[in-house]
Amino acid sequence: MRPPALNVGAKVALAVAAAAACVAGSTGVLVHRITATDQLATARSGLDRELVSAAHDHAAGRSSPAAIDPPDLPRPVARAVRHDVRVTYLHNGGVHPVLWAATRVSDRKVVAVSRSYAPEQRSLTALDRTLLTTGTAATMLVSLTGLLLGVRMGGRATAAARTAERIAEGDLDARLRPQGRDEIARLAASVNAMADALSARLEAERRVTADIAHELRTPVAGMSAAVGLLPPGRASELVAGGVQKLRGLVEDVLEVARLDARIAVVDTEQREVSAMARRAVAGLDEVRVRVAADAVVATDPRRVERILANLAANALRHGGPPVEVEVDGPVVRVRDHGSGFPPDLLAVLHTSGPQRFRTGSSTGGTGLGLTIATGQARLLGARLAFRNHPEGGAEAELRLPTECGPPRDVPQAPNA
């Protein structure tokens, strides 16, 4: 199982906290090393001066605190003074560190002085505690500032993403309020500009579509009337069929234009889902209705029947008979026994919904049935999903909003 992805705010906060911790840690280490080096250099210099004074006292025959040939002289110091080298050495072998200084005063004698280095160690330990406390406090303060900045940036980015999603779902009135002059403000302005351009383009498309459809209604009606005057025969049947398809296409285009313009009115009534399903497919051959469980819903029955009729007709045209319409409470599934949705069309249906005049089938067709069904479902507040059935064939599922009455089991209904 993959861990959840971090949002922009969390990433910014973590980045600021990590940077603050690195800076505080690096500064603490640097100060520690510089202080330790200075302390050791100062202590060595002072002890060396004491050694020089003790050597002079020894040469003059005066008493001094220096030791002559001390038995506990560290081996590195003993080796160094053999070569007439005056040496200072920090020995950490005991309980407490000891600083030594030694030199030769004759062929066999060594003068050495020593003192405890514990005060410097305690001072360095206190400095480390101070650096740790200060660094931790500074890191927490900077991290809190980074968290606030990250939350603010994440909130603005999330608002931009949600607005873009609303626009993608069809809410072209959604807009952002750009704040500041940074990249997120520029993104917000770009999202608003995209929404304005998209809204203008879709509005122009709607006007053109509606105007063309309205202009075609009169000549198509005249053609329909003229077909009735033709003498019976194969030619007149072909012309009548073509005119009928053209008339249906014009009506579909007008319906799409009304849905796009959002001028449709929903007349809500309480109806049984099974009754609407049977009426929707009453005029279609090779379509069976099966009721597993019925429900009473508050909806617009005319639009529900239009959705189911379009789904069933689309299944007959582009799938394979028989077509099964299953009523399961407020859910209606329409399944054919064809080859199913092509993978590329199914991907488009899952992401952006049906595309106009695209059928995904080699059988032809106008491709407006699924578009109208999706628009009507959105208008009713219903959900329409498309998939391929595990046993073969394409399946569309309409889930109506339930506001009235739970589903109830009913006996198996006869095929419609």
C-alpha positions, 0 to 999 in steps of 0.5 A, a space after each residue: 500500500 502506497 503512503 498518501 502523497 504530501 501536499 504542497 504545504 506539508 512539503 514546504 514546511 518539511 523543507 523549511 524545517 530541514 533547512 533550519 535544522 541543517 543550518 542550526 546543526 552546521 552552526 553549532 558544529 562550527 562554533 564548537 570546533 572553533 571554541 575547542 581549538 581556541 581553548 586548547 591553543 590558549 591552554 597550551 600557550 599558557 602551559 608552555 610559558 610555565 614550562 619555560 619559566 620552570 626550565 630557567 628556574 631549574 637551570 638557576 638552581 631555584 625550586 619550581 613546581 615542575 617535575 623532573 623525569 615524572 614516571 607518569 609522563 605520556 609516551 608520546 611526550 617522552 618520545 618527542 623530548 628525546 629529540 630536543 623538542 619542547 612539546 605540549 600534549 593533551 592526554 585523554 587516557 584517564 578519568 579527566 583529560 590532562 594537559 602536559 608540557 615537557 622539554 629536556 634540560 640535560 642529556 638525561 633529565 626532562 622537566 615537565 609540567 601538567 594541569 587538569 584540562 577539566 575546566 575547559 571541558 566543562 566550559 565546552 560542554 556548557 557551550 554545547 548545551 547552550 548551542 543545542 538549546 538555542 539551535 532547537 528553539 531557532 529550528 522550532 521557530 523557523 519550522 513553525 513559520 515554514 508551517 504557516 507559510 506552507 499551509 497558506 500556500 497549500 490552501 491557495 493551491 488547493 483552492 486553485 485545484 478545486 476551482 479547476 475541477 469545478 470548471 472541468 465538471 461544467 461550472 464555468 462561473 467558478 472563479 478564483 481571487 488572486 492574492 499577491 504577485 507570486 506563482 500561485 497568484 499567476 496560476 489563479 489568474 491563468 485559471 480565471 482566464 482559461 475559464 473566461 475563454 472556455 465559457 466564451 467559446 462554449 457559448 459561441 458553440 451553443 449559439 451556433 449549434 442552436 441557430 443551425 438546429 433551429 434553421 434546419 427544423 423548417 426545411 426538415 419539416 417540409 421534407 417530411 411533408 414532401 416525403 408523404 407525397 412520393 409514390 410508394 417504392 424502395 426509393 421513397 422508403 430510403 428517402 423517408 428513412 433518411 429524412 427521419 434520421 435527419 429529423 431525429 438528429 436536429 431534435 437531438 442537437 436542439 436538446 443538447 443546446 438546451 442542456 448546454 444553455 441550462 434552460 431546461 426545467 425539471 418537473 419533479 414527481 414521485 414515480 416507480 423506477 420499474 414503471 419508468 423503465 418499461 415505458 422507456 423501452 416499450 417501443 424497442 425490440 430485443 430489450 428485456 426489463 428485469 426488476 430485482 427490487 423497485 423503488 419510488 423516487 422523486 424525479 422528472 419521469 420524462 427525463 429519466 425515460 429519455 435517458 433510459 431510451 437513449 441508453 437502450 437504443 445506443 446499446 442496440 445500435 452499437 452493441 449486440 442484442 439482447 439488451 437487458 435493463 435491470 432495475 435494482 431499487 434506484 439503480 438501473 443498469 442497461 447491458 448489451 451482449 456485444 463486444 463492449 466499449 473500446 478501451 480508448 472510448 472507455 477511458 474518455 467516458 471515465 475522464 471527460 464523459 461522452 464526446 459528441 458525434 463519437 460512437 467508438 463503433 464501426 456501425 456509424 451513428 450520430 453519437 449524441 445519445 450518450 451525450 444527451 443521457 449524461 446531460 439529463 442525468 446531471 440535470 436530475 442530480 443522478 450519476 451515470 457510469 459506463 463500464 464493460 460487464 465481466 461476462 461481456 458486453 457494455 453496461 451503463 448504470 444510472 443511479 437516481 437520487 433517493 429522496 422518497 421511500 426505500 427500495 422494496 422487493 417485487 416479484 419478477 416482472 415479465 419481459 417488456 
